[in-house]
């Protein structure tokens, strides 16, 4: 009860914290930096990167003014395509010297408006920097540039017997995944980006280039100085531009078993998840989809799966132990009244199953043609998962909105994908209300308002409620130290 009152008080104080009379408003508000884009500035950009790598065309600016979220497009004044670290450094220095906003851009697959240019300025597209710098197969790590995509990296690694398992669903860039501290379906076994990044090369706002663990360092552990690597993970482009990442790799599993099962009640499915984890069964994937999500799944992917609350499961490991693990999970499913347990019979069927799961966001938006995904996620301690999922499902049903629920429930994280049409103001208001209540409930249950999507534009008001004003103030001091002119992706994370 005390925690609940504290969270609500912090939310009520957010408006006061960012009022125009506050000194913080001048530095961190969306009015803090005014673009100074003119022909001479554009000319200076062309001198750095070449004429062909600078565009002021409306179509290119529009493409770089949004991600996959429902947030309104906010176009940059100019888009620059960097081809080297030197390009990134010189463009950053130019923007810093002239106090022009700079927004790093990777694959644009985010869900919280993280690349929207709220103040215009320069969008720095790094997708042309697409080299896999080195693969150290014997050490289980590799180093990549920011234009390397997740699927492309795994295709490249296939012949080595290794893979990079962090899988947020979208074919995101690896460095973009660092910037948002991504995770996804495999996090229950392999962890998130925070556990899998060994080193980062970052270009600071003033053009300096740093390596967060030291140049060429790629040890599995270190006690040398501050952990700057984790500081930049999840920084959402507000502290610098990530131009290189060294990440952990893993051996491709000897055997993989995928399965799906169904439940009549949400609580039965979630209780099964908790019991699987409490038994110490090493799951690779443990995903929850409610009945609404399965309905969307069937419509979009031409499946005929039973429309019920469901668990998608996957096991990775040596062949001799996997069947025993599967049998143990089967017993728990049956104990909680689960039914219809079915293994994916071959690799094609398994890939089809997970492809459909990863395309769930588009399956949901297909329910309302022309809609955009309003996707919100929270994460709570595993023991509190049954309560929050049950209560959230009840809110969606009572509001009478389409809100398929999908969860990486193996680590306490779940999402709702609302198909959102801004012209339907009544439904949009209901969606925002559910999203807000869901986040507050998560914090009251000792969880977080976002497990993997980040703060971006959509959850800035919730950040102060989660971490408190003193901690938020410390974050702003870090921001001011690295970016005193507030040019890096202004308007994100903080107001």
Residue, then its C-alpha position, 0 to 999 in steps of 0.5 A: x500500500x505504501x509503495x502504491x501511494x509513492x508511485x501515484x504521488x510521483x506521477x502527480x508530481x511529474x508535471x511539476x518536475x517538468x514545468x516551464x518554471x523549472x531549470x530542468x525544463x530549459x535543458x531537457x524539454x522538447x523546446x530546449x534545442x532549436x535546429x540551425x539548419x541552413x544551406x551552409x550547414x547542409x553543405x558542411x555535412x556534404x563535405x564530411x560524408x559526400x553529396x550522395x549521403x545527405x538527403x533533404x527529400x521529404x520521402x527520406x525524411x519521413x521514412x526516418x521520422x518514425x519507428x514501428x510504433x503508433x507515435x506520430x511522425x516527427x521528421x528530421x530536417x536532414x538525413x545523413x548516411x554515415x559510412x565510417x566511424x570518422x563520418x559519425x565523429x565529424x557529423x557529431x562534432x558539427x552538430x555539437x558545435x552548432x547545437x543541432x539535434x542528432x538522432x542515431x538511426x538503425x533499423x527503425x524497428x522500435x516501439x516507443x518512438x525512439x527515433x522520432x525527431x521531436x525537434x528536427x535536426x539531423x538523423x544519422x543513419x548508420x546502416x551502411x556501416x554493415x561489416x562483421x569486424x571479426x569472429x572469434x569462434x574459439x572464444x565465442x564472441x564477435x564484433x560488428x558494426x551498427x548496420x549488421x542485422x540480427x538475422x544477417x549475423x546468424x546467417x554469417x555464423x552458421x558455418x561456425x556452429x555458433x549463433x547469437x541468440x538474443x531475439x526481439x522478434x524484429x530483424x533489428x540491428x545488433x547495435x540498435x539492440x544494444x541501444x534499447x537493451x533488447x531481449x525477447x523470446x530467448x531471454x529466459x535461457x540466454x539473458x538480455x543484451x545486458x548479459x551478452x555485450x562485452x564491449x562497445x565503441x561509442x562516438x560521444x556528442x563532441x566527436x570523441x571515440x571511446x571503447x567502453x571496456x578498452x580498445x579490443x577488450x573482449x573478456x567475459x569479466x572485468x573489474x577495471x573501473x566503471x562499467x561504461x558498457x552497461x551505461x550505454x546499453x539502454x541509453x536510447x541514443x541519448x548519450x552517444x552513437x554506438x558504432x561497434x559492439x562486441x557480443x557473446x556467441x553460443x553453440x548451436x543446440x544439438x537438439x531443439x524441441x518446440x511445443x504448444x499447449x492450451x488452457x481454459x484459464x489465464x491463471x492455469x497457464x501462468x501458474x504452469x510457467x511459474x512451476x516450470x521455473x521453480x522446478x529448475x527446468x532449463x527452458x529456452x523459450x517460454x511464451x504466453x499467448x492469450x485467446x485473443x492473440x491466438x485468434x489473430x495468429x490464426x487469421x493472419x498466418x492461416x493457422x487452425x490452432x485451438x483458440x485458447x490461452x496458450x503456451x509456446x515452449x522450446x527446449x535446447x540442449x543435448x539429445x539425451x536430456x531433452x526428452x526428460x525435460x519435455x516429460x517433466x513439463x508435460x506433467x506440469x501442464x497436465x497438472x494445471x489442466x492444460x490440453x492439446x500438447x503438441x510438438x513441432x514435428x520438424x524444423x520447417x514446422x518449428x520455424x513456421x510456429x515461431x515466425x508466426x509468433x514473431x509476426x504477432x504485432x502485424x497479426x494484431x494490426x491486421x484486425x483493424x486495417x490502417x492501424x498502428x501498433x500501440x504496444x506496451x510491455x511491463x515486467x514483474x518478479x515471476x511470483x507476481x506474474x499470475x496476478x498482473x496478467x489476470x488483472x490486465x486481461x480483465x481490464x481489456x475485456x471490460x474496456x471492450x477493446x482488441x488487446x491481444x496479450x503476448x508474454x516472454x513470461x519465462x522472465x516475467x515480461x509480457x506485452x499487449x499489442x493494441x491495434x491503434x487508430x488515432x481517429x477513434x478517440x474513444x478507443x484510443x483513450x481506453x487503450x492509453x488508460x489500460x496501458x497506464x494502469x498496467x504500468x502502475x500495477x507492475x510498479x506496485x508489484x515491484x516490477x518495471x514499466x518497461x521490460x524491453x521496449x524502453x522509455x522513448x516518448x511513451x513512458x517518460x512520465x512513468x520513469x520518475x514514478x519508477x526510479x524516484x526524483x533523486x535517481x532521475x536527477x542522477x540520470x540527468x547529471x549523467x546526461x549533462x556530463x556526456x551531452x551538455x548541449x543536449x543534442x543527442x536524441x532530445x526529448x527521449x527518456x526525459x521530458 
